[in-house]
Amino acid sequence: MNILILNSSYRRDGNTDRTAQLLQSRLQSTAEDNHEPLVVDTLYLGHLNIEPCRGCRTCFDKGEEFCPIKDDMAEIKARMKAADALILAGPVYVDDVNGIMKNWIDRLAHVCHRPEFAGKSAYLLVTVGSTRMGHALRTMDTALRTWGFYIIGKAGFKTHARMDKEQIGKLYDARLTAIAENIFLNIKGEHYKEVSFVSLMMFKIQQLGWSKANHDSIDYQYWQRKGWLDGKQQFFIKPKASAVKIATARLTGAVIAKFFV
């Protein structure tokens, strides 16, 4: 099992890093208890070269390999695709994700059209001094779901201006342990195959929409190459759901698509 932690906080050994480290240690303990090999790596997005998106649309129109920006994004994306699951961690700035994370999200905008991470799982984690966390978690959730990720869960931790690792561990020990077990069991049990009604419905809408796209477009060609435009294709991956649920969701999606696609 291979898990990648993406930390958008620039501050090493700050609240976000300390919370993520504690979660990692509990993941390691859970894996050991279950006699499962586990590798956890961390990338600090703030210490990598991620230039702002220029809005040139080259990634949409020609493909990401033609992006004029040559920085660390290709390597980051490769590491994401190689991992079984992602833990996305970051601080809350002004009631939302910080600029480093938003910049990373913006640079992967093309994946909204080509959900390359279907079949991957993710857990979302934020830290905050004392304000709200919901908006930041929704920003992260929306982006990753659109990219194809199955969201295992999400959690926010109030850590005040600065707390040492021992304080965070003492305050949130039971919660972090439960999260670690949830992440481990979800990945081990391949829960990403348990697709919701809404996800099945949205896939049908997208399927019908992209089937009408310009056949020369890179998006159409990607969907065609993946087999997702085949009328018998039920989801990005083989879903684990009842035949009735799948049929009803696809019918609902087809009806909605008549008005919007």
N, C-alpha and C positions, 0 to 999 in steps of 0.2 A: 504494500500500500504506500502510495507516494502522495504527500500533501504539500502544497505550496502556499506559504503565507505571503500575501502582498500587503505591505505596511506603507500607508501613504503619509505617515508622520515623518517630518524631517528630523525630529529629535530622537536620536537613539537613546534607549534606556529611559524614555519618557513614559507617561501613563499608558499610551497605546502599546508600546513595545513591551512594557512589563506585563500587561494583561495578556498579550499574545504569547509571551514566553511562558506564563503560568498555564495557559491553555495547552500549549505544546507539551509541557511536562506531564500534564494529566492525560493527554492523548498517548504519550509514550507509555505511561503506566497502564492505561486501558489496553493498549496493544500487547504489552508484555503479559498481562493477566490472561489474554486470549491467545497467547502464543502466536501472534501475528507479526511478521516483520513490518516495520514502519520507518519510512524516511520522511522527515519534515525539513523543508528548506525555507528560508526567508529571503525575500527581495525587498529592499528599502527603496521605494519608488523615488523618494526625495533625493537620493544619492546616485540616481541613474540619470542619464541624459535623455529627457523626454521633452522635446520642443513643442511649443503650442501648435495646434492644427492651423493651417493657413486657409482652410475653406476652399481649396482649389478643386475639390471633387475628383481628383485623379484616382483615388482608391475606389470610388464608386464607379467611375466611367471606364477605367482601364485596368484596375487591379492594384492592390496595395504595394506590389513589388515595384510599381512605377512612382510611388510617393517621392517627391523631391527632397523630403527630409530624411537624412541618413543619421539616425541616432540609435538608441537602445531598444526601441519599440519592437523590432522584429525578434530580438532575442527574448524579450519579456513574453511576447505572445507564444513563442516556441516553448518556453518553460511552462506556460499555462496549459498548453495542449498536451505536454508530456505528463502532467500531473493527473492523478485520479480525482483529486478534489482541490478546491481553492478555499482558503480562508482570507477574506478581504477585510482588512482592519484599518481604521483611520480615526482621527479626531474630528469632532464637530467644531466647525468654525462658522460663526454667524448663522446658526440654525441649519447648517447644511454641511456637505462634505467639504474638505479643504481644497484649495486650488490644485494641489498636486494630484489628488485623486480625480478631480473633475477634468484636468488636462489629460490624464490617462484614459478616462472614459471617452473624451472627445476624439482621441486619436484612434479609438476602436469603433468609431461610428459606422464604418462600412460593414461591421459584423451584424448590425441591426438588419441589414438586407440579406446577409449570408450567415445564418446562425451556426457558426463553426464549432460551437461548444456544446451542441446537443449530445447528451449522454454523459456530461460532466456535472459534478455536484459542487455546491458552494455554501459556505456559512459566512454570514455578515456580522461584523463586530465594530462597534464604535465606542469611543470614550468621550466624556464631556465633563466640564467642571461642575455645572449645576443646572444648565438649561435643558431644553427639549432635545430629543434624539430622533423622533419619529421621521422628520423630514429628510434627514441625512440617510437614514436606513431605507426610506422609500426611493431616494435617488439611486442608491446602490442596487436595490432590488429591481427596479425598472430596467436599468441597464443590463444587468446580468441575465434576467429572464428573457429579455429581447435577444440576447446573444445565444440563447439555447440552454443556459444553465438551469439545473434543478436546484432550487433553494432549500437546503436542509432546514435552515432556521436563521434567526437574527437576534442580536442582543445588544443592549446598550449598558454601559457601566459608568456610573457617576464616580469620578475619581478626584473631584475637586481640582484645585490648581495644580497640585503635584502630590502624589502619594508614593511612598516607597513600596517596593515589591512585597515586603512582608505584610504591610497594611492591606494592600489589594488582595493578597492571598488569604489573609485572615477574614476579611469582609466578604469575599466572594468564593470561598473555597467550595462550598456545596454546589453553587451554581456553575462554576467552571467545570467541576467534575461531571455534573449532569450533561453539560454541553459536549464535553469530550466523548462521553459514552454515546450520546445521540449522533454525533458526527461519525464515530467509528461504526456503529450499528447501521447507519444509513448507507455508508459506502460498502460495507461488507454485505449487506442485504440487497444491494442494488436497488434501492428505493427510487432512484431516478427513473425507473421504468414505470412507476406508479403514476401515470399521467392524469391530471385533473380534467374534468369536463370542459372547463374554460380553455385549457391548453389544447385539447383535441378540437374544440370548436374553432379556435383562432388559427390552428394549423390549416383547417379546411378553407377558411377565408383567405389566408395567405396563398395557399395552393392554387385557388381559383384566380387570385389576383396576379400572381407571377406567371400563370399560364397564358395570360393575355399581354404580358410585357413584350417589348421588342425582342425578337428572337436573337438579335445580334448583341444584346446587352450582356455584360459579364454576369449580372444577377440571374437572368434567365438561364444562361448556360450553366451556372453553378447549380441551380435547382434541378435542371435537367440531368446534369452529370451525377448528382446525388440520388436520382431516382425519385425525388420528392414531388414531381409533377405527374407521376403515374397515378391515375384515378384510384387505384387499389391501395396506394400508400396511405396509411392511417395517421402516421406521425413521423417526426424526424428519425426516431428509432422505433423498434417494435414495442408498442405500449403494453403494459400489464394492466388491462382493464376488461370489464365484461363486454361481450359483443353488443348488448343492449346500450350500454353507456357510450361505446364508440359510435354506433349507428345513430343514436339520438344526437350526439354532439356534432357529428358530421352533417346531419340533416339540418340542424339549427344553423350551423355555419354557412351552409349552402343557401339557406333562405336569407340570412343577413347579407350575404355577399351580393345578392340580387339588387340590393339598394345602395351598396357602397363600392362595389368593384366594377 
